Amino acid sequence: MSANIASRLETGTPFLKDLIADVNSGQIKVPQFQRQFVWKEEQALKLLDSIASNYPVGSLLLWRTKNSLAVERNIGAFKLPETDDMSPTDYVLDGQQRLTVIYSALAALEGQDGFDAVYDLNEQCFMESPEDFDQTQFPLRIIYNTTKLLNFRSGLISYPNAEQLQQRLDGLIDVITNYRIPIVTLKELTVEEVCPIFERINSSGTRLSTYDLMVAATWTENFDLNDEAQKIAVSLQPKGFDDIDGNVVLKCLSAIKHKGIKKEQVLSLRNLSKEAMDSLVEVAKSALLKTVDLLKTEFKIYSWDFLPYEAIAIVLSYIYSKRRTFDVEDVRRVRQWFWLSAFSERYRGASESFVSQDLEAIDAYVIDGAEPKKSFGNIPTIHSFKTLSFRSNNSRSRALIILLALKSPRNITNGALIDPEVALSNYNQKQFHHIYPKAHLKRIKALEEHNSLANFCMLAASENNEISDDHPNEYLPRLAKVHGEDSEVVFESNYLPSPQSVDYSRLAYPEFLDLRAKLLLEAINKLAQGNSP
């Protein structure tokens, strides 16, 4: 962190009462991009117990700025008053869930919705407020109401252990009213300065992103980036791609506008007028519609889940913003770049700068027709391909799935055509089959990779159980016999060696991997040279 930014960090440890007062006055607000309150009762009670035990509960991170962001004028279920938005406001970047519990438990009015808790003075524990109060259960929402607090304390005198109960109540009140919570405030930082800090926040496993921040930073009464992104998502709905990630939309917009997706280029989008943004969104919408059409027709990709990298969608949308249609040569070049990128894991961990550089290279290669100045990657060798493990979230595995789908595969069990759109739109591990079953490989203690890419074929889930963990030297010859004259077609459609040239009754796993990897890589090489399947 630069010294300039560090000098604008303010730390403090206010009392809970003062924190609540700032929320009530509108000084502290929750930006619209923050997720809704999701904590469970157990989590909320643990937080209260930590406070009562004087344990640290973590700090809150606030961003103080005069820039008006889209805000939810509530904390959890509680509507807060309107403010004039003239003074600097502290927006909650991290700690919304904790703040909501504190506000709901200690500041809300009795009977209001939201998390409501009591402290059982006999059991010495917190619990969610019951419908019928026991007179020894202290309602936390009256802790800052002096009159009600004193009346409750006086009411304890009727109990045999009154002195003990009052001591416990006094101890609880003393700890809570004197409890301080650390707050870090980022003062008057720009969006560019807040972004790198913001992106590293990981609250309860939910990572906040540049898109979330941009949704807030570009919001006005007449313009909401989230609405613009939704327009694109809705346009993709008929094609089954409406679950497009907001960050991908943002990067597509930046790529089309600036031929780059570097942080400063993405953030500069907030300076566009509503008219300019509306126009950009229309271009992006059209480009993404053409992108998903290409993904479906050329690559048999029917959902974002099977796209090897989001960078591919960004690059394609950029190209389609420049070119309405692709001719045969354009498709050949796109095909070459796609397969090389996917199987070489070109965009694995790629920075925004790297993808931006590729936009330049792709612009020259596809749009201008110039020969590439650099390679887009290399496909694996036979040896490395055999050792690569099949994992659905891995780019090479996704590329293999697409490769198999392009072959119009048939179920090796009954020879029926597999519908790739069904198999890939509703991805299920059972849609793919270990040709040499994993249980069999464990039994024979095979040293080679059991989950090798070369050991998978596409198989309808309904047929998978028929093979189960059968011995491959038994079930493969049996299936070849069952298919008769069609066996060549069925096996070839799955990139399996021909049963006419291979004795599957004797074929050992290492030899099978060699033969299958060779067939698959021949097909990959063909595609990586820009040829059709």
C-alpha positions as CSV (number, residue, x, y, z in Angstrom):
1,M,0.0,0.0,0.0
2,S,1.4,3.4,-1.0
3,A,2.3,6.0,1.7
4,N,-0.2,8.3,0.1
5,I,-3.1,5.8,0.7
6,A,-1.7,4.8,4.1
7,S,-1.9,8.4,5.2
8,R,-5.6,8.5,4.5
9,L,-6.5,5.5,6.6
10,E,-8.2,6.3,9.9
11,T,-8.6,3.8,12.7
12,G,-10.9,4.1,15.7
13,T,-12.6,2.0,18.3
14,P,-16.0,3.5,19.0
15,F,-18.4,2.2,21.6
16,L,-21.2,0.1,20.1
17,K,-23.7,2.8,21.1
18,D,-21.8,5.4,19.0
19,L,-21.6,3.0,16.1
20,I,-25.4,2.5,16.3
21,A,-25.9,6.3,16.5
22,D,-23.9,6.7,13.2
23,V,-26.1,4.1,11.5
24,N,-29.3,5.9,12.7
25,S,-28.1,9.3,11.5
26,G,-27.2,8.0,8.1
27,Q,-23.5,8.5,8.5
28,I,-22.9,4.8,8.0
29,K,-24.7,3.2,5.0
30,V,-24.7,-0.2,3.3
31,P,-24.0,0.1,-0.5
32,Q,-26.4,-1.6,-2.8
33,F,-23.8,-4.1,-4.0
34,Q,-23.5,-5.7,-0.6
35,R,-25.3,-9.0,-0.4
36,Q,-28.4,-9.4,1.9
37,F,-28.2,-10.5,5.5
38,V,-27.5,-14.2,5.4
39,W,-26.2,-15.1,8.8
40,K,-27.9,-18.0,10.6
41,E,-29.2,-17.7,14.2
42,E,-26.2,-19.7,15.5
43,Q,-23.7,-17.3,13.9
44,A,-25.5,-14.3,15.4
45,L,-25.6,-15.8,18.9
46,K,-21.9,-16.6,18.7
47,L,-21.2,-13.0,17.8
48,L,-23.1,-11.8,20.9
49,D,-21.4,-14.3,23.1
50,S,-18.0,-13.1,21.8
51,I,-18.9,-9.5,22.6
52,A,-20.2,-10.5,26.1
53,S,-16.9,-12.4,26.7
54,N,-15.0,-9.3,25.6
55,Y,-13.4,-11.2,22.7
56,P,-12.4,-9.4,19.5
57,V,-14.9,-9.8,16.7
58,G,-12.9,-8.3,13.8
59,S,-12.9,-4.8,12.5
60,L,-15.3,-3.1,10.1
61,L,-14.0,-1.5,6.9
62,L,-15.6,1.7,5.8
63,W,-15.1,3.9,2.8
64,R,-15.7,7.6,3.5
65,T,-16.5,9.5,0.3
66,K,-18.6,12.4,-1.0
67,N,-19.3,10.4,-4.1
68,S,-22.9,9.2,-3.8
69,L,-23.2,5.5,-4.2
70,A,-26.3,3.3,-4.7
71,V,-27.3,2.5,-1.2
72,E,-29.8,0.3,0.6
73,R,-31.4,2.6,3.1
74,N,-31.7,-0.2,5.6
75,I,-29.7,-2.5,7.8
76,G,-31.1,-6.0,7.5
77,A,-34.8,-5.6,8.0
78,F,-34.7,-2.0,9.3
79,K,-35.6,0.9,7.2
80,L,-33.5,3.9,8.0
81,P,-34.3,7.6,7.5
82,E,-33.5,9.5,4.3
83,T,-30.5,11.8,4.5
84,D,-29.5,14.8,2.4
85,D,-26.4,13.0,0.9
86,M,-24.5,16.3,1.1
87,S,-21.9,15.3,3.7
88,P,-19.3,12.5,3.3
89,T,-20.8,9.1,4.0
90,D,-19.1,6.0,5.4
91,Y,-20.0,3.0,3.2
92,V,-19.6,-0.5,4.7
93,L,-17.2,-2.5,2.6
94,D,-16.6,-5.3,5.0
95,G,-18.5,-6.2,8.2
96,Q,-22.1,-5.8,7.1
97,Q,-23.2,-9.1,8.6
98,R,-21.7,-8.3,12.0
99,L,-23.1,-4.7,11.9
100,T,-26.6,-6.0,11.1
101,V,-26.5,-8.4,14.1
102,I,-25.3,-5.7,16.4
103,Y,-27.9,-3.2,15.2
104,S,-30.8,-5.7,15.2
105,A,-30.0,-7.1,18.6
106,L,-29.2,-3.9,20.4
107,A,-30.8,-1.0,18.6
108,A,-34.1,-2.1,17.0
109,L,-37.3,-1.3,18.8
110,E,-39.1,-4.0,20.6
111,G,-41.4,-6.0,18.4
112,Q,-39.6,-5.0,15.2
113,D,-38.7,-7.7,12.6
114,G,-35.1,-8.9,12.4
115,F,-32.8,-10.8,14.7
116,D,-34.0,-10.4,18.3
117,A,-32.2,-11.9,21.2
118,V,-32.4,-12.3,25.0
119,Y,-29.8,-13.2,27.6
120,D,-31.0,-15.9,30.0
121,L,-29.6,-14.8,33.4
122,N,-30.1,-18.3,34.9
123,E,-28.5,-20.3,32.1
124,Q,-26.0,-17.5,31.3
125,C,-26.4,-17.8,27.6
126,F,-27.9,-15.9,24.6
127,M,-30.9,-17.2,22.8
128,E,-33.3,-15.9,20.1
129,S,-36.1,-14.1,21.7
130,P,-39.0,-16.5,22.7
131,E,-42.6,-15.6,22.2
132,D,-43.2,-15.8,26.0
133,F,-40.5,-14.1,28.0
134,D,-39.3,-15.5,31.2
135,Q,-38.8,-12.6,33.6
136,T,-35.2,-13.7,34.0
137,Q,-34.5,-13.4,30.3
138,F,-33.1,-9.9,29.5
139,P,-34.2,-8.5,26.2
140,L,-31.1,-6.9,24.7
141,R,-33.1,-4.3,22.7
142,I,-33.7,-2.3,25.9
143,I,-30.0,-2.1,26.9
144,Y,-29.8,1.6,26.0
145,N,-33.2,2.4,27.3
146,T,-32.5,3.5,30.9
147,T,-36.1,3.5,32.2
148,K,-36.9,0.0,30.8
149,L,-33.5,-1.3,31.9
150,L,-34.0,-0.1,35.5
151,N,-37.5,-1.5,35.6
152,F,-36.3,-4.9,34.4
153,R,-33.5,-4.9,37.0
154,S,-36.0,-4.0,39.8
155,G,-38.2,-6.8,38.7
156,L,-35.5,-9.3,39.5
157,I,-35.9,-8.6,43.3
158,S,-38.8,-11.0,43.5
159,Y,-36.5,-14.0,42.8
160,P,-34.8,-16.0,45.6
161,N,-31.4,-15.5,43.8
162,A,-32.1,-11.8,43.0
163,E,-28.7,-10.6,44.1
164,Q,-27.0,-13.2,41.8
165,L,-29.2,-12.3,38.9
166,Q,-28.7,-8.6,39.3
167,Q,-24.9,-9.1,39.4
168,R,-25.0,-11.1,36.2
169,L,-27.1,-8.4,34.5
170,D,-24.8,-5.6,35.7
171,G,-21.8,-7.6,34.4
172,L,-23.4,-8.1,31.0
173,I,-24.5,-4.4,30.7
174,D,-21.0,-3.3,31.8
175,V,-19.2,-5.4,29.1
176,I,-21.6,-4.5,26.3
177,T,-21.9,-0.8,27.0
178,N,-18.1,-0.5,27.3
179,Y,-17.3,-2.8,24.3
180,R,-15.4,-1.1,21.5
181,I,-15.2,-2.4,18.0
182,P,-12.2,-1.5,15.7
183,I,-13.1,0.4,12.6
184,V,-10.8,1.2,9.6
185,T,-12.0,4.1,7.5
186,L,-10.6,4.7,4.0
187,K,-10.9,8.5,3.7
188,E,-11.6,10.2,0.4
189,L,-9.9,7.5,-1.7
190,T,-10.8,7.4,-5.4
191,V,-12.5,4.4,-7.0
192,E,-9.1,3.5,-8.5
193,E,-7.4,3.5,-5.0
194,V,-10.2,1.6,-3.3
195,C,-10.4,-1.2,-6.0
196,P,-7.3,-3.2,-5.1
197,I,-8.2,-3.0,-1.4
198,F,-11.8,-3.9,-2.1
199,E,-11.0,-6.9,-4.3
200,R,-9.0,-8.5,-1.6
201,I,-11.8,-8.5,0.9
202,N,-13.1,-12.0,1.5
203,S,-16.1,-11.9,3.8
204,S,-17.5,-15.3,4.8
205,G,-16.2,-16.8,1.6
206,T,-17.9,-14.2,-0.7
207,R,-15.3,-12.3,-2.7
208,L,-16.3,-8.8,-3.7
209,S,-15.3,-7.6,-7.2
210,T,-14.6,-4.7,-9.4
211,Y,-18.0,-5.2,-10.9
212,D,-19.6,-4.8,-7.5
213,L,-17.7,-1.6,-6.9
214,M,-18.5,-0.3,-10.3
215,V,-22.2,-0.9,-9.8
216,A,-22.1,1.4,-6.8
217,A,-19.7,4.0,-8.3
218,T,-21.7,4.4,-11.6
219,W,-25.1,4.6,-10.0
220,T,-27.2,7.7,-10.3
221,E,-30.9,8.3,-10.1
222,N,-31.1,7.7,-13.9
223,F,-28.4,5.2,-14.4
224,D,-27.5,1.8,-12.8
225,L,-24.7,-0.4,-14.3
226,N,-26.5,-3.4,-12.8
227,D,-29.6,-2.6,-14.9
228,E,-27.4,-2.3,-18.0
229,A,-25.8,-5.7,-17.3
230,Q,-29.2,-7.2,-16.8
231,K,-30.3,-6.0,-20.3
232,I,-27.4,-8.1,-21.7
233,A,-28.3,-11.1,-19.6
234,V,-31.9,-10.9,-20.6
235,S,-31.0,-10.8,-24.3
236,L,-28.9,-14.0,-23.8
237,Q,-31.7,-15.8,-22.0
238,P,-33.3,-17.5,-25.1
239,K,-29.9,-19.0,-25.9
240,G,-29.4,-20.3,-22.3
241,F,-26.5,-18.0,-21.5
242,D,-28.3,-15.5,-19.2
243,D,-26.2,-16.4,-16.2
244,I,-23.3,-14.4,-17.5
245,D,-21.1,-13.1,-14.7
246,G,-21.2,-9.4,-14.1
247,N,-17.4,-9.1,-14.2
248,V,-17.4,-10.7,-17.7
249,V,-20.0,-8.2,-18.9
250,L,-17.8,-5.3,-17.5
251,K,-14.7,-6.6,-19.2
252,C,-16.5,-7.1,-22.5
253,L,-17.7,-3.5,-22.3
254,S,-14.1,-2.4,-21.6
255,A,-12.7,-4.6,-24.4
256,I,-15.1,-3.1,-27.0
257,K,-14.6,0.5,-25.8
258,H,-10.9,0.5,-25.1
259,K,-9.5,-2.7,-26.7
260,G,-8.3,-3.6,-23.3
261,I,-9.4,-4.8,-19.9
262,K,-6.8,-3.2,-17.7
263,K,-8.1,-1.9,-14.4
264,E,-7.9,1.7,-15.4
265,Q,-9.7,1.0,-18.6
266,V,-12.5,-0.8,-16.8
267,L,-12.9,1.9,-14.2
268,S,-12.9,4.6,-16.8
269,L,-16.3,3.3,-18.0
270,R,-17.9,5.1,-15.1
271,N,-17.1,8.4,-16.8
272,L,-19.2,7.6,-19.8
273,S,-22.5,9.5,-20.2
274,K,-25.7,7.6,-20.0
275,E,-26.2,7.9,-23.7
276,A,-22.6,6.6,-24.4
277,M,-23.1,3.7,-22.1
278,D,-26.5,2.8,-23.5
279,S,-24.9,2.8,-27.0
280,L,-21.9,0.6,-25.7
281,V,-24.3,-1.8,-24.1
282,E,-26.2,-2.2,-27.3
283,V,-23.0,-3.0,-29.2
284,A,-22.0,-5.5,-26.5
285,K,-25.4,-7.1,-26.5
286,S,-25.2,-7.7,-30.2
287,A,-21.6,-8.9,-30.0
288,L,-22.3,-11.4,-27.2
289,L,-25.4,-12.8,-29.0
290,K,-23.1,-13.6,-31.9
291,T,-20.5,-14.9,-29.6
292,V,-22.8,-17.5,-28.0
293,D,-24.2,-18.4,-31.4
294,L,-20.6,-19.2,-32.5
295,L,-19.9,-21.1,-29.2
296,K,-23.0,-23.3,-29.8
297,T,-22.6,-24.0,-33.5
298,E,-18.8,-24.2,-33.9
299,F,-17.8,-25.6,-30.5
300,K,-21.0,-27.3,-29.1
301,I,-20.8,-25.1,-26.0
302,Y,-24.2,-24.7,-24.5
303,S,-23.5,-22.9,-21.2
304,W,-20.8,-20.7,-19.7
305,D,-19.8,-23.7,-17.5
306,F,-18.0,-25.4,-20.4
307,L,-16.1,-22.3,-21.7
308,P,-12.5,-23.0,-20.9
309,Y,-11.8,-19.4,-20.0
310,E,-13.9,-16.2,-19.6
311,A,-11.2,-14.5,-21.7
312,I,-12.5,-16.4,-24.7
313,A,-15.9,-14.7,-24.4
314,I,-14.2,-11.3,-24.0
315,V,-12.0,-11.7,-27.0
316,L,-14.9,-13.0,-29.2
317,S,-17.2,-10.3,-28.2
318,Y,-14.5,-7.7,-29.1
319,I,-14.1,-9.3,-32.5
320,Y,-17.8,-9.3,-33.2
321,S,-18.0,-5.7,-32.2
322,K,-15.7,-5.0,-35.1
323,R,-17.0,-7.6,-37.5
324,R,-20.7,-8.4,-38.1
325,T,-20.1,-11.8,-39.6
326,F,-17.2,-14.2,-39.9
327,D,-16.2,-15.6,-43.3
328,V,-14.6,-19.0,-43.7
329,E,-11.1,-17.7,-43.1
330,D,-12.2,-15.8,-40.0
331,V,-13.7,-19.0,-38.5
332,R,-10.5,-20.9,-39.3
333,R,-8.4,-18.4,-37.5
334,V,-10.8,-18.3,-34.5
335,R,-10.8,-22.1,-34.4
336,Q,-7.0,-22.2,-34.3
337,W,-6.7,-19.6,-31.5
338,F,-9.5,-21.3,-29.5
339,W,-8.1,-24.8,-29.4
340,L,-4.5,-23.7,-28.9
341,S,-5.5,-21.5,-26.1
342,A,-7.7,-24.1,-24.4
343,F,-5.3,-27.0,-24.5
344,S,-2.2,-24.9,-23.7
345,E,-4.0,-23.3,-20.7
346,R,-3.1,-19.9,-22.2
347,Y,-5.4,-17.9,-19.9
348,R,-4.7,-19.8,-16.7
349,G,-4.1,-17.1,-14.1
350,A,-3.7,-14.6,-16.9
351,S,-3.6,-10.9,-15.9
352,E,-5.7,-8.2,-17.4
353,S,-2.6,-6.9,-19.1
354,F,-2.0,-10.3,-20.8
355,V,-5.6,-10.5,-22.0
356,S,-5.4,-6.9,-23.3
357,Q,-2.2,-7.8,-25.2
358,D,-4.1,-10.8,-26.8
359,L,-6.9,-8.5,-27.9
360,E,-4.3,-6.6,-29.9
361,A,-2.9,-9.8,-31.3
362,I,-6.3,-11.3,-32.2
363,D,-7.3,-7.9,-33.7
364,A,-4.4,-8.2,-36.1
365,Y,-4.8,-11.9,-36.7
366,V,-8.5,-12.3,-37.3
367,I,-9.8,-8.8,-38.2
368,D,-6.7,-7.6,-40.2
369,G,-5.8,-11.1,-41.5
370,A,-2.1,-10.7,-40.5
371,E,0.0,-13.6,-39.5
372,P,0.3,-13.8,-35.7
373,K,3.5,-12.3,-34.2
374,K,3.4,-14.9,-31.4
375,S,2.1,-18.4,-30.9
376,F,-1.2,-18.8,-29.1
377,G,0.2,-21.9,-27.3
378,N,1.1,-25.5,-27.9
379,I,-0.9,-28.6,-27.5
380,P,0.3,-31.3,-25.0
381,T,2.5,-34.2,-26.0
382,I,1.2,-37.7,-25.9
383,H,3.0,-38.4,-22.6
384,S,1.7,-35.2,-20.9
385,F,-1.8,-35.8,-22.2
386,K,-1.9,-39.2,-20.6
387,T,-0.9,-37.8,-17.3
388,L,-3.4,-35.0,-17.3
389,S,-6.3,-35.6,-14.9
390,F,-9.9,-35.1,-15.8
391,R,-11.5,-32.4,-13.6
392,S,-14.7,-30.6,-14.7
393,N,-13.4,-27.2,-13.6
394,N,-10.1,-27.5,-15.5
395,S,-9.7,-25.9,-18.9
396,R,-8.2,-28.9,-20.6
397,S,-10.9,-31.1,-19.3
398,R,-13.6,-28.7,-20.6
399,A,-11.8,-28.6,-24.0
400,L,-11.8,-32.4,-24.1
401,I,-15.5,-32.5,-23.3
402,I,-16.1,-30.0,-26.2
403,L,-13.9,-32.2,-28.5
404,L,-15.9,-35.3,-27.6
405,A,-19.2,-33.4,-28.2
406,L,-18.1,-32.3,-31.7
407,K,-17.7,-35.9,-32.8
408,S,-21.4,-36.6,-32.5
409,P,-20.7,-39.4,-30.0
410,R,-22.9,-42.5,-29.6
411,N,-23.5,-44.4,-26.4
412,I,-21.0,-47.2,-26.4
413,T,-23.7,-49.3,-24.7
414,N,-26.5,-49.1,-27.2
415,G,-25.2,-47.0,-30.1
416,A,-27.8,-44.3,-29.7
417,L,-26.7,-40.7,-30.5
418,I,-25.9,-38.6,-27.4
419,D,-27.5,-35.1,-27.4
420,P,-24.6,-32.9,-26.5
421,E,-26.9,-30.0,-25.6
422,V,-28.6,-32.1,-23.0
423,A,-25.3,-33.6,-21.7
424,L,-23.5,-30.3,-21.5
425,S,-26.3,-28.0,-20.5
426,N,-27.1,-30.1,-17.4
427,Y,-23.6,-31.2,-16.6
428,N,-23.3,-34.2,-14.3
429,Q,-20.3,-36.3,-13.5
430,K,-22.4,-39.3,-14.6
431,Q,-22.5,-37.9,-18.2
432,F,-18.8,-39.0,-18.5
433,H,-17.4,-42.5,-18.1
434,H,-14.1,-44.0,-17.2
435,I,-13.5,-46.4,-20.2
436,Y,-11.2,-48.4,-18.0
437,P,-13.3,-48.2,-14.8
438,K,-11.6,-46.7,-11.8
439,A,-12.5,-49.6,-9.5
440,H,-10.9,-52.0,-12.0
441,L,-7.7,-49.9,-12.1
442,K,-7.6,-49.9,-8.3
443,R,-8.0,-53.6,-8.2
444,I,-5.1,-54.2,-10.6
445,K,-3.1,-51.4,-9.0
446,A,-2.4,-49.6,-12.3
447,L,0.4,-47.2,-12.0
448,E,-0.8,-44.9,-14.7
449,E,-3.2,-41.9,-14.0
450,H,-6.6,-43.4,-13.4
451,N,-8.4,-40.2,-14.2
452,S,-6.4,-39.5,-17.4
453,L,-8.1,-37.4,-20.0
454,A,-7.5,-40.3,-22.4
455,N,-9.6,-42.6,-20.2
456,F,-12.9,-40.7,-20.6
457,C,-15.7,-40.8,-23.0
458,M,-19.2,-39.2,-23.1
459,L,-22.0,-41.5,-22.0
460,A,-25.6,-40.7,-21.1
461,A,-26.2,-40.9,-17.4
462,S,-28.9,-43.5,-17.9
463,E,-26.3,-45.9,-19.5
464,N,-23.4,-45.3,-17.1
465,N,-24.6,-47.9,-14.5
466,E,-24.8,-50.6,-17.2
467,I,-21.0,-50.7,-17.3
468,S,-20.3,-49.8,-13.7
469,D,-16.9,-51.3,-12.8
470,D,-16.9,-54.2,-15.3
471,H,-13.6,-55.5,-16.5
472,P,-12.8,-53.6,-19.7
473,N,-11.3,-56.7,-21.3
474,E,-14.7,-58.3,-21.0
475,Y,-17.3,-55.5,-21.5
476,L,-15.6,-53.7,-24.5
477,P,-15.3,-56.9,-26.7
478,R,-18.9,-57.7,-25.6
479,L,-20.2,-54.3,-26.8
480,A,-18.2,-54.6,-30.0
481,K,-20.0,-57.9,-30.7
482,V,-23.4,-56.5,-29.7
483,H,-23.0,-53.5,-32.2
484,G,-21.9,-55.8,-35.0
485,E,-21.4,-53.9,-38.2
486,D,-22.0,-50.6,-36.4
487,S,-19.2,-51.2,-33.9
488,E,-16.7,-49.2,-36.1
489,V,-19.1,-46.2,-36.1
490,V,-19.8,-46.4,-32.4
491,F,-16.2,-46.7,-31.3
492,E,-14.9,-44.2,-33.8
493,S,-17.5,-41.6,-32.6
494,N,-15.9,-41.8,-29.2
495,Y,-12.2,-41.7,-30.4
496,L,-11.8,-45.3,-29.5
497,P,-9.4,-47.6,-31.4
498,S,-11.2,-49.7,-33.9
499,P,-12.3,-53.1,-32.5
500,Q,-11.3,-54.6,-35.9
501,S,-7.7,-53.6,-35.4
502,V,-7.4,-53.9,-31.6
503,D,-8.0,-56.9,-29.5
504,Y,-9.8,-55.4,-26.5
505,S,-9.9,-58.7,-24.7
506,R,-6.1,-58.4,-24.2
507,L,-5.5,-54.6,-24.3
508,A,-3.8,-53.5,-21.1
509,Y,-4.4,-50.1,-19.7
510,P,-1.0,-48.5,-20.6
511,E,-1.4,-49.6,-24.3
512,F,-5.0,-48.3,-24.3
513,L,-3.9,-44.9,-23.1
514,D,-1.2,-44.7,-25.8
515,L,-3.7,-45.6,-28.6
516,R,-6.5,-43.3,-27.3
517,A,-4.2,-40.3,-26.6
518,K,-2.8,-40.6,-30.1
519,L,-6.3,-40.5,-31.6
520,L,-7.4,-37.6,-29.5
521,L,-4.3,-35.6,-30.2
522,E,-4.6,-36.2,-33.9
523,A,-8.0,-34.6,-33.7
524,I,-6.7,-31.7,-31.5
525,N,-3.8,-31.1,-33.9
526,K,-6.3,-30.9,-36.8
527,L,-8.4,-28.3,-35.0
528,A,-5.4,-26.4,-33.7
529,Q,-4.4,-25.9,-37.4
530,G,-7.8,-24.3,-38.0
531,N,-9.4,-27.2,-39.7
532,S,-13.0,-28.2,-39.2
533,P,-13.8,-31.3,-37.0
